[in-house]
């Protein structure tokens, strides 16, 4: 009887660890895939959370990101 309860708790712990790992990997993959397009907004968000109220995104990066989104959306329509 005691062995079954311990095994169940171990399984639940393993499942929770797997969920945490998968949740942590997703943002790393997004940042790696989209590179500079998301680094700017992340930088601004981090600076604003840190108290820098006049932080602004780089307009060239924002423009490039918008162009990429428009290209992606137009390819979906086709």
Secondary structure, DSSP 8 states (H G I E B T S, - for coil): -HHHHHHHHHHHHHHHHHHHHHHHHHHHHHHHHHTHHHHHHHHHHHHHHTT-TT----HHHHHHHHHHHHHHHHHHH-
